[in-house]
């Protein structure tokens, strides 16, 4: 509303505005920061809303368990198929946590749910579209992200499938909820819900996910803009041009800023001219799977020890992928 009011005043009285503001201007650095931050937000918002809307639709309107019944029986092929379910559930990592919890209640094993949880943020149409929109085919960033996300999710799922006591990987409260067939009291069977109730739940989910995702987008956009404007260019060039430090620095940034996987390609696009492609790939892969926000959400389902193990394996594989991209590029 404030932005709209500014445009209205500008359109109705441009001469007055020019006269009043001619002697008052924001410093150049502040103007550059606002320009960079707003440009990222404007590019990202349509995809964010589309992802949130689809997330609400698939959670409320799609019959629970309809996909699980058609998965292969072979464990390896089953996990590989599960890692591609994100194509049917085009949501960010925030929405994938309740979906994975529902899958476990519906009969998925712990390792299968972990595979879905790690693969879905990358292997979904919204993330693929935004990554291609931001980078196209330059530097093999899109291909490396998709293949890397698929490989990491399946390797982690395979490792946890070898655990002798999978139930010990779950948080105590969630393990008890699985035993009763519900997750925090939410019923995943939608067959008995009326149309009005479904619309009400769809609206509720849309509002809730918007309130979670949009602040992260705004904060992430501001951090990217502030970094580009206020961090000395020599520091960025020193980190970004080093094959190793470019990967590690971008992974640390991805962990801290916790940008939604549906829009993180637009966030990191401004670093593309400074950092090597491997650093960009490491950011896009590691940040989509593990960040401070994601760990907080996953803690509702898994133990802290399990999350440490997942973080270490994903971090090592993401770093190796980034280094490989830098070597090839």
Backbone bond lengths (Angstrom), bond angles and torsions (degrees), N, CA, C in turn:
res aa  C-N    CA-C-N  psi(-1)  N-CA   C-N-CA  omega(-1)  CA-C   N-CA-C  phi
1 X - - - 1.458 - - 1.524 111.73 -
2 X 1.339 116.55 -37.63 1.469 119.74 178.20 1.525 110.34 -64.91
3 X 1.326 116.81 -45.09 1.467 120.84 179.02 1.518 110.25 -61.76
4 X 1.325 117.01 -42.57 1.457 121.03 178.67 1.525 110.99 -62.01
5 X 1.329 117.62 -41.98 1.471 121.01 179.23 1.521 111.18 -62.97
6 X 1.330 116.97 -39.08 1.465 120.58 178.89 1.527 110.23 -62.42
7 X 1.336 117.12 -44.15 1.461 120.47 179.08 1.535 111.49 -64.06
8 X 1.328 116.73 -38.32 1.470 120.00 179.59 1.522 110.46 -64.75
9 X 1.331 116.03 -47.00 1.472 119.34 179.42 1.514 110.54 -61.94
10 X 1.308 116.65 -41.10 1.464 121.09 -179.71 1.523 110.79 -63.49
11 X 1.331 116.70 -40.76 1.459 120.23 -177.83 1.530 111.70 -71.32
12 X 1.339 117.41 -36.07 1.461 120.90 -175.77 1.525 112.67 -79.82
13 X 1.295 116.53 -31.37 1.475 117.80 -175.83 1.524 110.41 -143.57
14 X 1.317 117.60 65.73 1.477 119.36 -178.23 1.517 113.03 -62.74
15 X 1.304 116.52 -37.43 1.470 119.27 -179.17 1.526 110.75 -64.03
16 X 1.338 116.49 -42.63 1.460 120.38 179.72 1.524 110.73 -64.13
17 X 1.317 115.98 -43.52 1.455 119.94 -179.54 1.522 110.92 -63.87
18 X 1.338 116.51 -44.35 1.466 120.01 179.55 1.520 111.16 -60.41
19 X 1.346 115.92 -40.41 1.462 119.59 -177.74 1.522 111.47 -68.54
20 X 1.329 116.64 -40.99 1.456 120.48 -176.86 1.530 112.53 -73.41
21 X 1.341 115.79 -33.56 1.458 119.44 -173.95 1.518 113.72 -99.57
22 X 1.312 116.95 1.71 1.460 119.21 -176.05 1.519 112.32 -64.40
23 X 1.344 116.59 -30.87 1.457 120.50 -178.84 1.532 112.62 -99.62
24 X 1.339 116.91 3.86 1.463 119.44 -178.83 1.514 109.53 -131.97
25 X 1.316 115.43 112.78 1.461 120.64 179.72 1.516 109.42 -137.46
26 X 1.325 114.40 149.84 1.459 119.87 175.72 1.523 109.77 -70.47
27 X 1.324 117.05 150.10 1.468 119.76 175.47 1.533 110.49 -57.53
28 X 1.310 115.92 153.16 1.466 120.45 -176.45 1.523 112.05 -57.84
29 X 1.330 116.69 -41.75 1.463 119.41 -178.14 1.527 111.69 -64.36
30 X 1.329 116.49 -37.94 1.462 119.94 178.39 1.522 109.92 -67.27
31 X 1.327 116.65 -42.36 1.464 120.08 177.88 1.534 110.88 -61.93
32 X 1.324 116.94 -42.60 1.465 119.95 178.50 1.531 111.13 -62.97
33 X 1.335 116.15 -40.90 1.463 119.95 179.68 1.517 110.92 -62.28
34 X 1.336 116.61 -46.80 1.463 120.52 179.84 1.524 111.22 -63.03
35 X 1.329 116.07 -40.59 1.465 119.64 -179.41 1.522 111.38 -62.95
36 X 1.335 116.93 -46.02 1.463 120.64 -179.71 1.530 111.50 -65.24
37 X 1.333 116.06 -44.72 1.465 119.65 -177.72 1.526 111.43 -65.01
38 X 1.328 116.63 -45.65 1.458 120.29 -177.93 1.523 111.08 -66.79
39 X 1.331 117.29 -35.89 1.468 119.50 179.86 1.523 111.05 -64.16
40 X 1.340 117.26 -39.31 1.465 120.44 177.80 1.526 110.37 -65.11
41 X 1.336 116.33 -42.44 1.469 120.37 -179.15 1.519 110.95 -64.23
42 X 1.335 116.96 -44.98 1.463 120.58 -178.19 1.526 110.88 -62.36
43 X 1.331 117.35 -40.46 1.464 120.87 178.32 1.525 112.22 -67.24
44 X 1.318 116.37 -31.80 1.463 120.51 -170.03 1.521 114.14 -89.78
45 X 1.322 117.55 -35.10 1.467 121.14 -169.86 1.531 113.72 -54.41
46 X 1.351 120.91 -45.65 1.473 118.67 179.98 1.522 113.20 -57.40
47 X 1.334 117.18 -40.99 1.452 120.15 -179.91 1.527 111.56 -71.24
48 X 1.328 116.88 -33.43 1.456 120.46 177.59 1.527 110.19 -62.72
49 X 1.329 116.34 -50.14 1.462 119.88 -178.56 1.527 111.49 -63.33
50 X 1.337 116.79 -38.44 1.461 119.58 178.32 1.525 110.36 -64.27
51 X 1.315 117.12 -43.84 1.458 120.45 178.85 1.518 112.24 -63.06
52 X 1.342 117.53 -41.73 1.465 121.07 179.35 1.524 110.81 -65.30
53 X 1.320 116.53 -42.00 1.462 120.23 -179.79 1.527 111.06 -62.93
54 X 1.331 116.73 -45.85 1.455 120.25 178.72 1.526 111.11 -64.99
55 X 1.312 116.58 -35.57 1.461 120.37 177.10 1.523 110.52 -60.60
56 X 1.318 116.75 -45.57 1.461 120.33 179.76 1.524 111.33 -65.24
57 X 1.327 116.67 -39.55 1.464 120.52 -177.98 1.528 111.34 -64.96
58 X 1.348 116.52 -47.38 1.469 118.65 -176.51 1.524 111.62 -70.79
59 X 1.321 118.12 -27.50 1.460 119.83 179.77 1.527 112.26 -76.07
60 X 1.317 117.30 -30.29 1.464 120.55 -173.87 1.528 112.29 -100.96
61 X 1.337 116.61 -40.11 1.458 119.82 -169.40 1.521 114.23 -97.54
62 X 1.342 118.50 -21.63 1.455 120.24 -178.23 1.528 109.89 -83.16
63 X 1.344 119.26 127.28 1.472 121.19 -179.99 1.518 111.42 -58.16
64 X 1.318 115.45 134.04 1.464 120.55 -177.40 1.523 110.77 -68.43
65 X 1.334 116.43 132.80 1.454 121.56 176.52 1.506 115.19 84.74
66 X 1.336 118.59 1.26 1.460 120.34 -175.31 1.524 111.81 -66.42
67 X 1.337 117.44 -31.98 1.465 120.32 179.88 1.529 112.01 -84.69
68 X 1.314 116.44 -35.80 1.475 120.06 -175.97 1.522 111.56 -61.77
69 X 1.309 117.33 -30.50 1.466 120.10 -177.23 1.524 112.47 -70.22
70 X 1.328 118.13 -16.66 1.457 120.90 -176.27 1.533 112.63 -107.81
71 X 1.338 117.46 13.32 1.466 121.01 -179.06 1.525 110.85 -82.88
72 X 1.347 117.89 152.13 1.479 120.68 178.32 1.522 111.58 -62.34
73 X 1.323 116.19 158.03 1.458 121.49 178.83 1.527 112.26 -85.35
74 X 1.341 117.26 -30.40 1.460 120.28 178.35 1.535 109.92 -61.23
75 X 1.343 119.02 128.53 1.473 121.03 -174.15 1.531 113.52 -57.67
76 X 1.336 117.26 -43.27 1.463 120.38 -178.40 1.525 110.81 -66.27
77 X 1.322 116.23 -48.29 1.458 120.12 179.04 1.524 111.25 -65.73
78 X 1.333 116.07 -34.79 1.461 119.70 179.22 1.526 110.83 -64.09
79 X 1.348 117.23 -46.31 1.465 119.87 178.90 1.524 110.99 -66.29
80 X 1.338 117.07 -37.49 1.467 119.62 177.22 1.524 110.77 -61.89
81 X 1.329 116.97 -39.90 1.460 120.83 177.97 1.523 110.98 -68.45
82 X 1.337 116.23 -39.81 1.467 120.51 179.45 1.526 110.71 -63.95
83 X 1.344 116.61 -35.64 1.464 118.98 179.91 1.522 112.02 -66.21
84 X 1.338 117.36 -16.38 1.465 121.11 177.96 1.518 112.93 -97.31
85 X 1.338 117.57 0.48 1.463 120.12 179.84 1.522 112.37 -64.84
86 X 1.339 115.70 -19.27 1.460 118.43 177.07 1.522 112.94 -59.85
87 X 1.339 116.68 -22.42 1.460 119.62 176.34 1.519 111.47 -64.60
88 X 1.341 116.60 -25.80 1.463 121.55 178.36 1.518 112.21 -99.18
89 X 1.340 116.35 -12.58 1.460 121.87 178.50 1.530 108.22 -124.69
90 X 1.319 117.82 73.60 1.474 120.99 -173.05 1.523 112.37 -76.76
91 X 1.327 115.84 71.01 1.451 121.19 -178.62 1.518 109.36 -121.75
92 X 1.323 116.02 163.25 1.460 119.69 177.07 1.521 109.02 -81.82
93 X 1.329 116.49 -179.12 1.455 120.06 -176.88 1.524 112.54 -62.91
94 X 1.326 117.69 -26.99 1.466 120.30 179.02 1.528 110.91 -62.41
95 X 1.316 117.11 -44.17 1.455 120.82 -179.90 1.508 113.63 -78.40
96 X 1.336 117.78 -18.62 1.455 120.43 -177.80 1.522 112.88 -74.63
97 X 1.320 117.47 -26.12 1.459 119.82 -179.68 1.528 111.15 -64.00
98 X 1.334 120.27 -52.62 1.473 118.13 176.61 1.524 113.14 -63.37
99 X 1.334 118.39 -31.24 1.459 120.60 176.53 1.525 110.87 -65.17
100 X 1.327 116.39 -44.48 1.466 120.15 178.97 1.520 111.06 -63.91
101 X 1.321 117.29 -38.16 1.467 120.79 177.17 1.527 110.10 -63.09
102 X 1.326 115.87 -42.28 1.454 119.07 177.76 1.510 112.81 -64.71
103 X 1.335 116.97 -37.19 1.463 120.78 177.35 1.529 110.93 -61.95
104 X 1.349 116.76 -40.69 1.458 119.37 179.80 1.526 110.95 -66.37
105 X 1.318 116.55 -41.12 1.460 119.72 176.67 1.527 110.34 -63.40
106 X 1.335 116.00 -33.03 1.451 120.63 -178.23 1.520 114.43 -82.96
107 X 1.347 118.43 0.55 1.450 119.73 174.38 1.515 116.02 122.28
108 X 1.341 119.71 -7.46 1.458 120.82 176.40 1.527 109.48 -67.14
109 X 1.330 116.33 147.03 1.456 120.01 173.80 1.528 109.54 -76.01
110 X 1.329 115.73 168.60 1.463 120.01 -179.72 1.525 110.60 -62.85
111 X 1.330 117.61 -44.13 1.463 120.80 -178.67 1.528 111.24 -65.35
112 X 1.322 117.41 -36.11 1.464 120.75 178.54 1.526 110.81 -67.49
113 X 1.316 116.95 -39.87 1.460 120.57 178.52 1.522 111.43 -67.73
114 X 1.336 117.10 -37.69 1.463 120.71 176.42 1.523 109.91 -64.20
115 X 1.323 117.20 -40.86 1.468 120.80 177.64 1.516 110.82 -58.99
116 X 1.326 117.36 -46.92 1.461 120.90 177.62 1.523 111.03 -62.08
117 X 1.327 116.23 -44.47 1.456 121.33 -175.66 1.525 112.17 -60.99
118 X 1.343 116.61 -35.82 1.456 120.43 -178.51 1.527 112.87 -85.94
119 X 1.319 117.37 -30.16 1.469 120.07 -176.26 1.522 112.86 -85.13
120 X 1.325 116.94 -38.11 1.465 120.89 -171.36 1.533 114.75 -60.12
121 X 1.352 120.22 -36.46 1.472 117.96 179.45 1.527 113.92 -61.36
122 X 1.345 117.75 -25.75 1.463 121.59 -178.60 1.516 111.77 -101.14
123 X 1.334 116.39 -43.92 1.460 120.66 -175.64 1.520 110.47 -90.33
124 X 1.322 115.68 65.06 1.459 121.09 173.62 1.523 108.55 -142.34
125 X 1.321 117.85 153.61 1.473 120.33 -171.19 1.520 114.38 -61.44
126 X 1.342 118.20 -33.46 1.468 120.27 -179.01 1.525 110.24 -65.96
127 X 1.329 116.81 -46.78 1.462 120.25 179.23 1.523 111.18 -64.79
128 X 1.326 117.20 -40.76 1.463 120.42 178.89 1.526 110.70 -62.21
129 X 1.325 116.94 -43.98 1.464 121.22 -178.77 1.525 110.49 -64.65
130 X 1.340 117.19 -46.62 1.468 119.46 -177.49 1.522 111.58 -67.03
131 X 1.334 117.32 -37.88 1.461 119.97 178.25 1.525 110.93 -65.27
132 X 1.329 116.26 -41.69 1.466 119.59 177.36 1.522 110.54 -67.71
133 X 1.347 117.08 -37.67 1.463 120.71 178.75 1.524 110.92 -62.19
134 X 1.332 116.17 -37.02 1.466 120.48 -177.21 1.524 112.63 -80.29
135 X 1.342 118.13 -42.27 1.463 120.95 -171.17 1.523 114.34 -118.52
136 X 1.329 117.86 -14.66 1.450 119.11 -175.56 1.521 109.96 60.82
137 X 1.330 116.12 -134.80 1.459 120.87 177.98 1.524 111.99 -105.23
138 X 1.340 117.18 11.13 1.458 121.07 -177.16 1.527 111.21 -66.31
139 X 1.324 115.68 133.75 1.461 121.30 174.10 1.510 114.95 65.85
140 X 1.319 117.89 11.39 1.471 121.93 -179.26 1.522 111.96 58.57
141 X 1.334 117.65 25.12 1.463 121.11 -176.12 1.521 111.14 -66.68
142 X 1.322 117.50 -43.72 1.462 120.58 -178.76 1.523 111.04 -63.79
143 X 1.341 117.26 -47.80 1.465 121.13 -178.63 1.527 110.57 -63.62
144 X 1.328 117.30 -43.31 1.464 121.00 -179.79 1.521 110.97 -63.52
145 X 1.320 116.97 -36.90 1.465 119.38 179.45 1.523 111.32 -67.21
146 X 1.315 117.37 -45.18 1.463 120.94 -177.86 1.530 111.16 -66.27
147 X 1.338 116.53 -49.71 1.454 119.72 -179.76 1.529 111.51 -65.56
148 X 1.330 116.27 -40.07 1.460 119.92 179.19 1.516 112.13 -64.21
149 X 1.339 116.88 -44.18 1.459 120.19 178.64 1.521 111.82 -62.07
150 X 1.329 116.73 -42.44 1.468 121.13 179.07 1.524 110.87 -63.41
151 X 1.334 116.91 -46.51 1.463 121.45 -177.86 1.521 111.58 -64.66
152 X 1.334 117.24 -47.22 1.461 120.79 -177.65 1.528 110.82 -62.66
153 X 1.326 117.23 -45.07 1.466 120.75 -179.03 1.528 111.03 -60.28
154 X 1.330 116.87 -42.12 1.455 119.83 -177.47 1.525 112.20 -74.37
155 X 1.328 117.57 -35.09 1.466 119.68 176.90 1.524 110.54 -66.20
156 X 1.329 117.12 -45.06 1.464 120.08 178.84 1.526 110.38 -64.07
157 X 1.342 117.11 -42.54 1.455 119.80 177.64 1.514 112.15 -61.41
158 X 1.336 117.03 -40.00 1.468 121.29 178.43 1.528 111.03 -64.75
159 X 1.348 116.78 -42.82 1.458 120.33 179.65 1.526 111.42 -60.40
160 X 1.323 117.29 -45.08 1.458 120.42 -178.09 1.529 111.85 -75.61
161 X 1.334 117.45 -19.43 1.463 118.78 174.98 1.524 111.14 -68.19
162 X 1.342 117.41 -19.01 1.458 122.06 178.94 1.531 112.22 -87.39
163 X 1.308 118.17 -2.44 1.467 120.88 -178.16 1.528 110.00 -67.71
164 X 1.336 117.52 132.93 1.467 119.62 -176.68 1.525 114.16 -69.80
165 X 1.332 117.49 -24.54 1.469 120.90 -178.48 1.526 109.35 -135.49
166 X 1.353 118.59 79.19 1.463 121.53 -175.52 1.530 113.66 -58.18
167 X 1.322 118.10 -32.47 1.463 119.99 -178.24 1.528 112.43 -64.94
168 X 1.333 116.81 -24.87 1.458 119.74 178.65 1.529 112.18 -70.92
169 X 1.338 116.67 -12.86 1.457 120.38 177.88 1.521 112.27 -77.80
170 X 1.334 116.59 -16.12 1.453 121.59 -174.93 1.527 111.27 -91.01
171 X 1.336 114.92 149.38 1.455 120.23 173.12 1.529 109.47 -63.11
172 X 1.328 116.54 149.01 1.466 121.09 -173.84 1.522 112.00 -57.97
173 X 1.323 117.60 -46.00 1.458 120.76 -177.24 1.518 111.42 -65.63
174 X 1.337 116.55 -39.76 1.460 118.05 -179.07 1.519 111.08 -72.09
175 X 1.321 117.74 -36.07 1.462 120.32 176.85 1.519 110.42 -60.67
176 X 1.340 116.46 -39.53 1.459 119.83 177.02 1.521 111.09 -67.38
177 X 1.353 116.31 -37.08 1.466 119.97 178.53 1.518 110.86 -65.43
178 X 1.338 117.07 -38.20 1.465 120.36 177.21 1.522 111.05 -61.83
179 X 1.327 116.10 -36.30 1.459 119.80 -179.02 1.522 111.76 -66.54
180 X 1.347 115.91 -29.34 1.460 119.62 179.78 1.514 112.52 -93.59
181 X 1.371 116.75 -6.01 1.469 120.27 175.40 1.498 114.77 83.08
182 X 1.337 118.51 24.35 1.464 121.04 177.72 1.504 108.75 -147.03
183 X 1.341 117.32 159.95 1.459 122.55 177.38 1.515 109.04 -118.00
184 X 1.339 114.37 103.05 1.459 120.40 179.43 1.517 112.02 57.01
185 X 1.309 115.24 32.97 1.448 118.50 174.74 1.492 115.42 84.56
186 X 1.322 119.38 -0.86 1.459 121.87 -178.72 1.515 109.45 -89.80
187 X 1.327 116.99 127.25 1.453 121.68 -179.82 1.507 109.06 -87.68
188 X 1.359 115.92 127.69 1.456 120.23 -179.33 1.514 112.38 -94.06
189 X 1.315 117.64 0.18 1.451 120.01 177.03 1.512 108.11 -93.26
190 X 1.330 116.78 118.21 1.451 120.93 -173.53 1.521 113.08 -101.83
191 X 1.328 116.61 3.80 1.449 118.49 -174.10 1.513 113.13 -62.87
192 X 1.356 117.64 -32.16 1.450 119.82 -176.73 1.508 114.23 -89.27
193 X 1.325 119.06 -0.36 1.454 121.69 -177.84 1.510 110.97 -84.14
194 X 1.347 116.09 138.89 1.452 120.45 175.51 1.509 110.84 -78.55
195 X 1.343 114.64 170.37 1.458 119.49 -178.30 1.525 111.12 -61.95
196 X 1.325 117.52 -43.36 1.459 120.65 -179.03 1.519 111.02 -63.45
197 X 1.341 116.10 -39.71 1.458 119.80 178.83 1.522 111.09 -64.77
198 X 1.339 116.82 -39.03 1.467 120.14 178.25 1.519 111.18 -65.39
199 X 1.323 116.90 -43.28 1.463 119.60 177.45 1.525 110.45 -61.59
200 X 1.326 116.36 -38.94 1.461 120.59 179.26 1.524 110.81 -64.06
201 X 1.358 117.12 -43.77 1.457 120.35 178.36 1.517 111.84 -66.78
202 X 1.342 116.76 -37.91 1.468 120.34 177.78 1.521 110.35 -60.69
203 X 1.330 116.08 -44.80 1.468 120.81 178.88 1.519 111.01 -63.64
204 X 1.330 116.18 -41.93 1.463 120.18 -179.37 1.527 111.24 -63.02
205 X 1.331 116.82 -43.83 1.467 120.54 179.41 1.526 110.55 -65.30
206 X 1.336 116.83 -42.12 1.465 120.53 179.87 1.527 110.48 -60.10
207 X 1.320 117.06 -44.95 1.468 120.95 -179.31 1.523 110.46 -65.73
208 X 1.331 116.24 -43.53 1.466 119.76 -177.22 1.526 111.57 -65.00
209 X 1.343 117.28 -45.93 1.464 119.56 -178.46 1.525 111.25 -69.70
210 X 1.337 117.07 -33.98 1.464 119.51 176.23 1.517 110.72 -62.17
211 X 1.331 116.33 -42.85 1.469 120.23 -178.92 1.524 111.53 -66.10
212 X 1.338 117.89 -23.72 1.466 120.88 178.78 1.522 111.51 -87.71
213 X 1.328 116.86 -42.62 1.458 121.26 -171.04 1.526 112.24 -80.35
214 X 1.329 117.65 -42.66 1.458 119.62 -174.43 1.530 113.33 -62.34
215 X 1.343 119.96 -43.54 1.472 117.79 175.60 1.524 112.62 -58.18
216 X 1.346 116.79 -39.36 1.471 119.65 178.46 1.523 110.73 -63.01
217 X 1.333 116.35 -39.06 1.461 120.20 178.25 1.520 110.89 -64.02
218 X 1.336 117.41 -45.40 1.463 120.86 -179.67 1.534 111.19 -63.11
219 X 1.327 116.12 -45.35 1.463 119.90 -179.85 1.524 110.58 -64.40
220 X 1.335 116.12 -44.82 1.458 119.50 179.43 1.511 112.61 -61.70
221 X 1.321 116.92 -41.21 1.463 121.05 178.35 1.524 110.64 -63.39
222 X 1.322 116.41 -41.42 1.468 120.16 179.54 1.524 111.21 -65.43
223 X 1.350 116.59 -41.13 1.467 119.96 179.26 1.520 110.82 -63.46
224 X 1.331 115.85 -43.20 1.471 119.19 178.91 1.518 111.08 -61.29
225 X 1.330 116.36 -44.02 1.461 120.18 -179.22 1.526 111.35 -66.03
226 X 1.334 116.87 -45.95 1.461 120.52 -179.95 1.532 111.09 -62.51
227 X 1.328 116.39 -39.56 1.465 119.89 179.06 1.514 111.22 -62.55
228 X 1.335 115.70 -44.55 1.458 119.95 -177.94 1.526 112.07 -67.00
229 X 1.333 117.05 -34.39 1.465 120.73 -173.33 1.528 112.00 -88.00
230 X 1.341 117.17 -43.14 1.461 120.13 -168.87 1.531 113.99 -101.10
231 X 1.331 118.75 -24.01 1.464 118.93 176.37 1.530 108.36 -76.21
232 X 1.312 118.08 129.94 1.467 120.24 -178.14 1.525 111.92 -54.26
233 X 1.310 115.87 136.40 1.455 120.90 -178.61 1.526 111.27 -59.55
234 X 1.332 116.88 -32.02 1.458 119.62 -179.77 1.526 111.69 -63.79
235 X 1.349 116.80 -36.00 1.457 120.55 178.57 1.520 110.39 -66.97
236 X 1.334 115.95 -46.12 1.457 120.48 179.65 1.525 111.42 -61.49
237 X 1.332 115.27 -42.27 1.462 118.61 -179.35 1.528 111.04 -67.25
238 X 1.343 116.72 -36.37 1.459 120.30 179.55 1.525 111.18 -65.58
239 X 1.349 115.95 -41.70 1.458 119.71 178.39 1.514 111.66 -74.78
240 X 1.332 115.23 -45.70 1.453 119.65 -172.68 1.503 114.13 -70.16
241 X 1.306 118.16 -26.12 1.463 120.48 -177.64 1.513 112.57 -90.30
242 X 1.326 117.60 -6.41 1.461 121.42 178.60 1.523 108.86 -91.75
243 X 1.340 118.42 124.99 1.475 120.30 -175.52 1.522 113.99 -58.25
244 X 1.339 117.43 -32.98 1.463 120.74 -177.88 1.522 111.44 -87.44
245 X 1.339 116.94 -51.34 1.455 120.20 -176.42 1.526 112.53 -66.22
246 X 1.315 117.55 -29.71 1.470 119.41 178.16 1.527 110.52 -63.57
247 X 1.340 116.53 -37.12 1.470 121.01 178.73 1.521 110.77 -70.25
248 X 1.338 116.65 -49.16 1.461 120.62 -176.71 1.526 111.67 -65.83
249 X 1.331 116.58 -40.50 1.463 120.13 -179.13 1.523 111.12 -65.07
250 X 1.317 118.15 -41.86 1.459 120.84 -178.62 1.525 111.42 -71.93
251 X 1.321 117.85 -32.15 1.464 119.91 174.96 1.522 110.75 -66.26
252 X 1.334 117.05 -41.37 1.463 120.41 177.67 1.524 110.68 -63.86
253 X 1.329 116.45 -40.69 1.460 120.38 178.68 1.524 110.69 -64.28
254 X 1.328 117.27 -42.84 1.460 121.28 179.81 1.520 111.10 -62.07
255 X 1.329 116.98 -39.48 1.461 120.68 -179.54 1.519 111.84 -65.68
256 X 1.324 116.87 -35.72 1.466 120.84 -174.00 1.522 111.99 -81.71
257 X 1.325 117.37 -47.44 1.472 119.74 -172.15 1.527 112.10 -76.43
258 X 1.351 118.48 -26.92 1.468 122.69 173.58 1.520 112.53 53.87
259 X 1.333 116.59 54.02 1.460 121.02 178.58 1.517 109.61 -82.16
260 X 1.318 117.00 142.57 1.462 122.24 179.80 1.520 110.29 -57.64
261 X 1.335 116.47 140.12 1.462 121.07 -177.79 1.516 112.70 -64.83
262 X 1.333 117.32 -21.86 1.467 120.06 179.01 1.521 112.42 -70.13
263 X 1.334 117.70 -21.67 1.463 120.43 -174.49 1.519 113.30 -130.14
264 X 1.347 118.10 2.60 1.458 119.13 -175.45 1.525 112.60 -65.55
265 X 1.348 117.39 -22.04 1.464 119.35 177.53 1.521 110.89 -64.49
266 X 1.342 117.48 -37.29 1.458 120.52 177.32 1.522 110.78 -70.00
267 X 1.346 115.86 -35.48 1.461 120.05 178.32 1.527 111.08 -61.20
268 X 1.331 116.39 -48.47 1.467 120.69 -173.29 1.526 111.99 -83.48
269 X 1.328 117.53 -7.90 1.463 120.72 -178.51 1.522 111.64 -58.38
270 X 1.345 116.48 -36.57 1.462 119.47 -178.40 1.523 112.70 -67.66
271 X 1.338 117.70 -15.97 1.464 121.71 178.04 1.527 111.71 -92.36
272 X 1.328 116.87 -4.26 1.454 120.62 -173.92 1.506 114.50 -62.32
273 X 1.334 117.41 -30.56 1.457 120.52 -179.04 1.526 112.62 -82.49
274 X 1.343 117.32 -10.06 1.457 121.68 -176.18 1.523 112.70 -108.99
275 X 1.327 117.09 -40.20 1.456 121.71 -175.36 1.523 110.73 -100.39
276 X 1.315 115.07 149.84 1.452 121.58 178.34 1.535 110.19 -66.69
277 X 1.338 117.70 156.84 1.469 120.36 -178.30 1.520 113.80 -56.83
278 X 1.339 117.77 -33.61 1.457 120.19 179.40 1.514 112.52 -62.80
279 X 1.334 117.00 -38.01 1.455 120.54 176.50 1.515 111.69 -64.88
280 X 1.345 116.81 -40.49 1.464 121.09 178.02 1.526 110.00 -63.63
281 X 1.330 117.35 -44.03 1.469 121.16 179.86 1.527 110.21 -63.85
282 X 1.321 117.34 -43.19 1.460 120.38 179.40 1.526 110.50 -61.20
283 X 1.319 117.40 -39.75 1.463 121.35 176.61 1.524 110.70 -62.24
284 X 1.334 116.53 -47.07 1.466 120.87 -175.41 1.518 112.47 -68.99
285 X 1.322 117.72 -29.88 1.460 120.63 -179.02 1.529 110.82 -87.10
286 X 1.319 117.27 -54.54 1.466 120.72 -176.31 1.528 110.95 -65.06
287 X 1.334 117.21 -44.73 1.461 120.36 -177.70 1.514 113.48 -64.52
288 X 1.339 117.02 -31.29 1.467 119.94 179.16 1.526 111.73 -73.05
289 X 1.330 117.26 -23.78 1.460 121.10 -176.13 1.521 112.79 -100.79
290 X 1.328 116.22 -40.11 1.458 120.54 -174.55 1.528 109.51 -135.00
291 X 1.314 117.20 122.25 1.467 122.54 169.27 1.525 107.35 -155.33
292 X 1.325 116.58 177.18 1.466 119.52 -174.68 1.527 111.17 -62.88
293 X 1.311 116.92 -37.77 1.469 120.57 -179.82 1.523 110.41 -68.94
294 X 1.331 116.06 -43.60 1.463 120.55 -178.53 1.520 110.96 -64.62
295 X 1.337 117.64 -40.30 1.460 120.15 179.10 1.522 111.19 -63.68
296 X 1.332 116.35 -38.00 1.467 119.19 177.98 1.529 110.96 -63.98
297 X 1.318 116.88 -40.01 1.462 120.67 178.44 1.533 111.28 -68.71
298 X 1.339 116.46 -42.74 1.461 121.04 -177.97 1.519 112.20 -69.06
299 X 1.340 116.71 -23.25 1.465 119.40 -179.90 1.525 110.94 -65.93
300 X 1.316 118.23 -20.26 1.461 120.37 176.17 1.519 111.58 -70.62
301 X 1.322 117.35 -13.99 1.463 121.92 -175.08 1.523 112.57 -117.18
302 X 1.333 117.33 -39.27 1.466 121.16 -174.42 1.521 110.84 -115.93
303 X 1.340 115.69 160.44 1.459 120.65 177.06 1.531 110.01 -74.17
304 X 1.325 115.15 162.32 1.467 119.82 179.20 1.519 110.88 -62.57
305 X 1.320 117.61 -38.86 1.462 121.51 179.51 1.522 110.65 -62.17
306 X 1.318 116.48 -40.85 1.468 120.44 177.98 1.517 110.96 -63.49
307 X 1.321 117.33 -41.68 1.461 121.22 -179.24 1.524 111.12 -66.10
308 X 1.332 117.20 -36.25 1.467 120.28 176.83 1.521 109.94 -63.25
309 X 1.327 116.58 -44.62 1.465 120.28 179.19 1.527 111.14 -61.94
310 X 1.333 116.94 -45.30 1.460 120.18 179.64 1.524 110.40 -62.09
311 X 1.328 116.99 -43.37 1.463 121.21 -178.03 1.520 111.38 -62.64
312 X 1.340 117.02 -42.57 1.465 120.74 -178.77 1.522 110.57 -64.36
313 X 1.332 117.23 -47.37 1.466 120.28 -177.86 1.524 110.56 -65.32
314 X 1.333 117.59 -46.24 1.462 120.81 179.78 1.524 110.42 -63.41
315 X 1.342 117.24 -40.32 1.455 120.35 179.86 1.519 112.63 -63.53
316 X 1.328 116.89 -45.49 1.459 120.36 -179.95 1.533 111.36 -63.87
317 X 1.335 116.69 -42.43 1.459 119.76 -178.46 1.530 111.27 -70.72
318 X 1.330 117.30 -35.50 1.471 120.62 177.45 1.522 110.78 -66.44
319 X 1.335 116.58 -41.61 1.463 120.06 177.91 1.525 110.52 -64.26
320 X 1.332 116.59 -42.62 1.469 119.53 178.69 1.526 110.97 -62.33
321 X 1.326 116.32 -39.51 1.464 120.22 178.65 1.526 110.81 -64.33
322 X 1.344 116.89 -43.81 1.458 119.98 178.63 1.513 112.32 -62.68
323 X 1.326 117.19 -42.28 1.465 120.67 178.45 1.525 110.88 -64.58
324 X 1.320 116.75 -38.93 1.471 120.02 178.27 1.519 111.06 -63.52
325 X 1.337 116.61 -42.33 1.473 120.06 178.77 1.526 110.71 -63.06
326 X 1.343 116.26 -42.65 1.468 119.40 177.83 1.527 111.56 -62.20
327 X 1.327 115.98 -38.20 1.468 119.79 -179.87 1.535 110.68 -67.11
328 X 1.331 116.02 -43.14 1.466 120.06 -179.50 1.526 110.67 -69.93
329 X 1.336 115.77 -42.22 1.458 120.03 -177.81 1.524 111.05 -69.14
